[in-house]
Amino acid sequence: MKAYKAYIETLGCPKNIADSENAAGLLEKSGIRIVNDPADADIIIVNTCGFINDAKKESIDTILDMAEYRKGGKTLVVTGCLSQRFNDELFKEMPEIDILLGVNDYANLPDIIHNHDYGKREKYQTTYEKEYLEIAERKLLENDYSAYLKVAEGCDNVCAYCVIPSIRGGYRSRRHEDVLAEAELLASKGIRELVLVAQDVTAYGSDHDSKYRLPQLLLDLCDIDGIRWIRLMYCYEDRITPELIKVIAEKEKICKYIDIPIQHCSDKILKAMNRRSTKRSIIDTVAKLREAIPDIHIRTTLITGFPGETDVEFKELCEFVKTMKFERLGVFHYSKEEGTPAAVMKGQVREQTKVRRKERLLALQQEIALESNLKKIGKILEVLVEEKVEGEDTYIGRTGYDAREIDDSVIFSSEREHRPGDFVHVRINDAFDYDLTGEEIDYEFA
């Protein structure tokens, strides 16, 4: 058996990163060494995203970039959401691809590679399972202190704009014991932060017995030694129960941070999107979170320019953002995706209008973010170190209020030597729109 070397390029969301790391673990177990440079690899794997138009374009561009290495005799493998969604089209239109896999074929990847004849083209697209397809292997690719932990696959929410159910299938929760086993494995590798991800984390367990099992899962994850932070991403507002709020409030390991993608506030638009939330329910849930957890930082995302959004609904959304003062907020302009109900709705918004509205919302949020950060001046915050600024006694990290690669950073000075993954205490001296600055202190004597 040939001693292959493989390089993996991952695009898209954190769930894709978790998939790539599972695939890397399987490949390594089969004798394939993972390398950090495509020039050094025999096999180049591109894990694509196919969620919106910008992501599709980035995936195609990356495939073409990586195809340049085929001139040196390398094999190009393409997997992920784009390949699942457009399997036949990609295989036909991109002869650069040697092996094309769907999102449910990771378990077979080592055998496919070992049995592949150079120059031959192969295509696979396994339909999704009724239960979560467990992969016990995991190789960390990005860092050794923070990891994404998938708790489910697929989605049953069927939002009018979203292609995920057609790509990933229906919602399938992982077994409780399997999630804990992977968390234990990650902790043994030195992981300090677990970031729970799924298409809908709050639905965890509901497909098994119609009960939301996230609160109990969190309690059990908190008992794992070595884990310092547990972070919740992709939580649906209507499934944030009093029990869940209580667990977040009471457990020190759970970051006082929650990601709730609400997408809009107008009841008209929410209904058209096929969302279960209403403006009133969103306001009430946020109020309950802030009452129970006064320092909680809420991240949300909005879609502007959805079909039927007029100046009236957009003005309502702007006023909502100014009133709610979300600590963290991202904005997408609506992407018309073939095969979705929204793509054929009346009232499609012009592209220039969508972009202009997005920029307006981001400008509003910039003022809110600065206001939130200014309140942190003088406070002592726990910070996770992520990197050192070369040639200086300066480090970059983030607080428990900030998700990796998404939210704010803390830039701080320190006379001590630190490595990524260390936790330190920093006194905040200054604040900007999306960053804080400060200095490390000896917390015991602060």
C-alpha positions in Angstrom: 0.0 0.0 0.0 1.4 3.4 -1.1 2.4 5.8 1.7 0.2 8.8 0.6 0.4 12.3 1.9 -2.8 14.4 1.9 -3.6 18.0 2.2 -7.1 19.2 3.2 -8.5 22.7 2.3 -11.7 23.4 4.2 -14.2 26.1 3.2 -17.5 27.2 4.9 -18.8 26.8 8.3 -17.5 25.2 11.6 -19.4 22.1 10.8 -17.3 21.6 7.7 -14.1 22.0 9.9 -15.4 19.2 12.1 -16.1 17.0 9.1 -12.5 17.6 7.7 -11.0 16.7 11.1 -13.0 13.5 11.2 -11.8 12.7 7.6 -8.2 13.5 8.6 -8.4 11.2 11.5 -9.7 8.4 9.3 -7.0 9.0 6.7 -4.2 9.1 9.2 -5.5 5.8 10.8 -5.3 4.2 7.3 -1.6 5.3 6.9 -2.1 8.5 5.0 -0.1 11.4 6.4 -1.7 14.8 6.7 0.5 17.7 5.5 0.1 21.4 5.7 1.2 22.4 2.1 -0.6 21.2 -1.0 2.8 21.2 -2.8 3.9 18.4 -0.5 0.8 16.2 -0.9 -0.1 13.3 -3.3 -3.8 13.8 -2.5 -5.4 17.3 -2.4 -8.9 17.4 -0.8 -11.2 20.4 -1.0 -14.1 20.3 1.4 -16.5 22.8 -0.2 -19.4 25.0 0.9 -22.5 25.4 -1.3 -24.8 27.4 1.0 -25.0 30.7 -0.8 -23.7 32.2 -4.1 -20.6 33.7 -2.6 -19.7 30.4 -1.0 -20.2 28.5 -4.2 -18.0 30.9 -6.1 -15.2 30.6 -3.5 -15.5 26.8 -3.7 -15.2 26.8 -7.5 -12.2 29.2 -7.4 -10.5 27.0 -4.8 -11.0 23.8 -6.8 -9.5 25.5 -9.8 -6.5 26.8 -7.7 -5.9 23.4 -6.3 -6.2 21.8 -9.7 -3.0 23.6 -10.7 -1.1 21.1 -8.5 -2.4 18.2 -10.6 0.2 19.0 -13.2 2.7 17.5 -10.8 0.8 14.1 -10.7 -1.4 14.8 -7.8 -5.0 13.6 -7.3 -7.7 16.1 -6.6 -10.6 15.1 -4.4 -13.6 17.3 -3.9 -16.2 16.8 -1.2 -18.6 18.8 1.0 -21.9 20.6 0.4 -21.2 21.8 -3.1 -20.3 18.4 -4.3 -23.4 16.9 -2.7 -25.7 19.6 -4.1 -24.3 19.7 -7.6 -22.7 16.2 -7.9 -23.5 15.5 -11.5 -22.9 19.0 -12.7 -19.5 19.3 -11.1 -18.4 16.0 -12.4 -19.4 16.9 -15.9 -18.2 20.5 -16.0 -15.0 20.2 -14.0 -12.7 17.5 -15.5 -10.0 18.7 -13.1 -11.8 16.7 -10.4 -10.4 13.1 -10.0 -12.7 12.0 -7.1 -16.0 13.6 -6.2 -17.6 12.7 -2.9 -20.9 13.7 -1.2 -21.2 14.7 2.4 -22.0 11.2 3.6 -18.9 9.5 2.1 -16.2 10.4 4.5 -16.1 7.0 6.1 -15.2 5.4 2.7 -12.6 8.0 1.8 -9.5 6.1 2.9 -10.5 3.0 0.9 -11.5 5.1 -2.1 -8.0 6.8 -2.1 -6.0 3.6 -1.6 -7.9 1.8 -4.4 -7.9 4.7 -6.8 -6.1 4.3 -10.1 -4.3 7.4 -11.2 -5.9 9.1 -14.1 -9.3 7.5 -13.5 -12.3 9.6 -12.5 -14.7 8.5 -9.8 -17.9 9.9 -8.4 -19.8 9.0 -5.2 -23.0 10.4 -3.6 -24.4 8.3 -0.8 -27.8 9.4 0.4 -28.1 10.5 4.0 -28.7 8.0 6.8 -31.7 8.0 9.1 -29.3 8.1 12.0 -26.2 10.0 12.6 -23.2 8.4 10.9 -20.6 8.2 13.7 -16.9 8.6 12.8 -14.8 7.8 15.9 -11.5 9.3 14.5 -10.5 12.9 14.8 -7.3 14.8 13.9 -7.1 18.4 14.9 -6.1 20.6 11.9 -6.5 24.2 13.1 -5.2 24.4 16.7 -4.8 22.3 19.8 -6.9 24.3 22.3 -10.3 24.9 20.7 -12.5 22.4 18.8 -15.9 22.3 17.2 -18.1 19.5 18.6 -20.9 18.4 16.3 -24.0 17.3 18.1 -26.2 16.6 15.1 -26.4 16.5 11.4 -29.0 17.7 9.0 -32.1 19.9 9.6 -35.9 19.7 9.8 -36.6 23.4 10.0 -37.2 23.9 6.2 -36.6 27.7 6.1 -37.8 29.1 2.8 -34.3 30.3 1.8 -32.2 27.4 2.9 -30.8 24.4 0.9 -29.3 22.6 3.9 -32.1 20.0 4.3 -31.8 19.0 0.6 -28.0 18.7 1.1 -27.6 17.3 4.5 -30.9 15.5 5.0 -33.2 15.5 8.0 -32.1 16.2 11.6 -30.2 13.4 13.2 -28.9 13.8 16.8 -25.7 12.0 17.8 -26.1 9.6 20.7 -25.4 11.2 24.0 -22.6 8.8 24.9 -20.9 9.4 21.5 -20.9 13.1 22.0 -19.4 12.7 25.5 -16.8 10.2 24.2 -15.6 12.6 21.5 -15.5 15.4 24.1 -13.4 13.2 26.4 -11.1 12.5 23.4 -10.7 16.1 22.6 -10.0 17.0 26.2 -7.3 14.3 26.3 -5.6 16.0 23.3 -5.4 19.3 25.2 -8.6 21.0 24.0 -9.7 23.7 26.5 -12.7 25.1 24.6 -15.6 23.1 23.1 -17.8 24.9 20.6 -21.1 23.0 20.1 -22.4 23.1 16.5 -25.2 21.7 14.4 -27.7 23.2 12.1 -29.8 23.7 15.2 -28.0 22.9 18.4 -31.1 23.5 20.6 -33.0 20.7 18.8 -30.5 18.2 20.1 -32.3 14.9 21.1 -35.7 16.0 19.9 -35.7 13.6 17.0 -35.2 10.7 19.4 -38.1 11.3 21.8 -39.5 14.8 21.1 -37.6 16.1 24.2 -34.8 18.7 24.1 -31.7 17.1 25.6 -29.3 20.0 25.3 -29.4 21.0 29.0 -28.5 17.5 30.2 -25.8 17.2 27.6 -24.3 20.5 28.8 -24.3 19.3 32.4 -22.4 16.2 31.5 -19.9 18.1 29.3 -19.2 20.3 32.3 -18.0 17.3 34.2 -15.2 16.6 31.8 -11.8 17.5 33.3 -9.6 19.8 31.2 -12.5 21.6 29.5 -12.5 25.3 30.5 -15.1 26.8 28.1 -18.2 25.4 26.5 -19.8 27.6 23.8 -23.2 27.4 22.1 -23.6 28.2 18.4 -26.7 28.0 16.1 -29.5 28.1 18.7 -33.1 28.6 17.6 -34.9 31.2 19.7 -38.1 29.1 20.1 -36.2 26.2 21.6 -34.3 28.2 24.2 -36.1 26.8 27.2 -36.1 28.0 30.9 -34.1 24.8 31.7 -31.5 25.7 29.2 -31.2 29.3 30.4 -30.8 28.0 34.0 -28.0 25.7 33.0 -26.1 28.5 31.2 -26.6 30.8 34.1 -25.4 28.4 36.8 -22.5 26.5 35.1 -19.2 28.4 35.2 -17.8 26.5 32.3 -20.5 27.5 29.9 -19.6 30.8 28.3 -22.1 33.6 28.9 -22.5 33.8 25.2 -25.2 32.4 22.9 -25.6 32.5 19.1 -29.2 32.9 18.0 -29.7 33.5 14.3 -33.0 35.3 14.2 -32.7 36.4 10.5 -35.3 39.2 10.8 -37.8 40.9 13.1 -40.8 41.6 10.9 -43.6 39.1 11.4 -44.4 39.4 7.7 -40.9 38.4 6.7 -40.4 35.8 9.4 -43.6 34.1 8.2 -42.5 34.2 4.6 -39.1 32.7 5.7 -41.1 29.9 7.3 -39.5 30.7 10.7 -41.4 29.8 13.9 -40.2 32.9 15.8 -42.2 36.1 16.0 -41.0 39.6 16.9 -42.6 39.3 20.2 -41.1 35.9 21.0 -37.6 37.1 20.1 -38.0 40.1 22.4 -39.3 37.9 25.2 -36.5 35.3 24.9 -33.7 37.9 24.8 -35.3 39.6 27.9 -35.3 36.2 29.8 -31.7 35.6 28.9 -30.5 39.0 30.0 -32.5 38.9 33.2 -31.1 35.5 34.2 -27.6 36.2 32.9 -26.9 39.9 33.1 -23.5 39.7 31.4 -24.6 37.5 28.6 -23.4 38.4 25.1 -25.9 37.5 22.4 -24.8 37.0 18.8 -27.3 37.0 16.0 -27.4 37.1 12.2 -29.9 38.9 9.9 -30.8 38.5 6.3 -31.8 41.6 4.5 -33.3 41.9 1.0 -35.5 38.8 1.4 -38.3 38.7 -1.1 -41.1 41.0 0.0 -38.9 43.1 2.2 -39.9 46.7 1.4 -38.6 49.9 2.9 -41.2 49.5 5.7 -39.9 46.1 6.9 -36.3 47.3 6.5 -37.0 50.4 8.6 -38.6 48.2 11.2 -35.5 46.0 11.2 -33.2 49.0 11.7 -35.2 50.2 14.7 -35.2 46.7 16.1 -31.4 46.5 15.9 -31.1 49.9 17.6 -33.5 48.9 20.4 -32.2 45.4 21.1 -28.5 46.3 21.1 -27.2 42.8 20.3 -23.6 42.6 21.5 -22.6 40.7 18.4 -24.4 40.8 15.0 -23.7 39.7 11.5 -25.6 40.5 8.3 -26.1 38.5 5.0 -27.9 39.9 2.0 -30.4 37.4 0.7 -29.0 34.9 -1.8 -31.5 33.4 -4.3 -30.9 29.7 -4.2 -32.4 27.4 -6.8 -34.7 24.7 -5.5 -35.9 26.8 -2.5 -39.4 28.3 -2.1 -37.9 31.8 -1.7 -36.3 31.6 -5.1 -39.7 31.8 -6.8 -41.4 34.2 -4.5 -42.8 37.5 -5.7 -41.1 40.7 -4.6 -37.5 39.8 -5.3 -35.3 42.7 -4.1 -32.6 44.3 -6.4 -29.1 43.3 -5.7 -27.9 46.9 -5.1 -30.8 47.4 -2.6 -29.8 44.3 -0.7 -26.2 45.3 -0.4 -27.1 48.9 0.6 -29.4 47.6 3.3 -26.7 45.3 4.6 -24.2 48.1 4.8 -26.7 50.2 6.7 -27.3 47.5 9.3 -23.6 47.0 9.7 -23.0 50.7 10.3 -25.7 50.7 13.0 -24.2 47.7 14.6 -20.7 49.3 14.6 -22.0 52.0 16.9 -23.7 49.4 19.2 -20.5 47.3 19.3 -18.4 50.3 20.3 -20.9 51.2 23.0 -20.8 47.6 24.4 -17.0 47.5 24.3 -16.5 50.9 26.0 -18.3 49.4 29.1 -15.5 46.9 29.5 -12.8 49.6 30.1 -11.4 49.0 33.6 -12.7 45.5 33.9 -10.6 42.4 34.4 -11.5 39.7 31.9 -10.4 36.1 31.4 -8.7 35.8 28.0 -7.8 32.8 25.9 -4.4 33.4 24.3 -4.4 32.6 20.5 -1.1 34.1 19.2 1.9 36.2 20.0 2.8 39.3 17.9 6.2 38.6 16.5 9.0 40.6 18.0 6.9 42.1 20.7 5.7 41.4 24.2 2.1 41.5 22.9 -0.5 38.8 22.5 -3.8 38.4 20.8 -6.6 36.5 22.4 -10.3 36.6 23.1 -12.8 36.5 26.0 -15.6 34.1 26.7 -17.8 36.6 25.1 -16.2 36.0 21.7 -16.3 33.0 19.3 -13.1 32.1 17.4 -12.7 33.6 14.0 -16.0 35.5 14.3 -16.0 38.0 17.1 -13.7 40.5 18.9 -10.1 40.1 19.9 -8.2 41.3 22.9 -4.7 42.7 22.2 -2.7 42.8 25.4 0.8 43.3 26.7 2.5 40.8 29.0 6.0 40.3 30.5 5.3 36.5 30.7 5.7 33.9 28.0 2.5 32.3 26.8 1.5 29.7 24.3 -1.8 29.4 22.4 -4.4 27.9 24.7 -3.2 29.6 27.9 -5.8 31.5 30.0 -4.7 34.8 31.5 -6.4 37.8 33.1 -6.3 41.1 31.3 -7.2 44.5 32.6 -9.0 46.4 29.7 -7.5 49.8 29.1 -9.1 50.8 25.8 -11.9 49.8 23.5 -12.7 50.0 19.8 -15.5 48.9 17.5 -14.4 45.3 17.4 -11.3 45.0 19.6 -10.2 45.6 23.1 -6.7 46.4 24.4 -5.2 45.9 27.8 -2.4 44.4 29.9 -2.0 41.1 31.7 -2.3 41.3 35.5 -1.6 38.9 38.3 -5.3 38.2 39.2 -4.5 36.9 42.7 -3.3 40.4 43.7 -5.7 42.5 41.6 
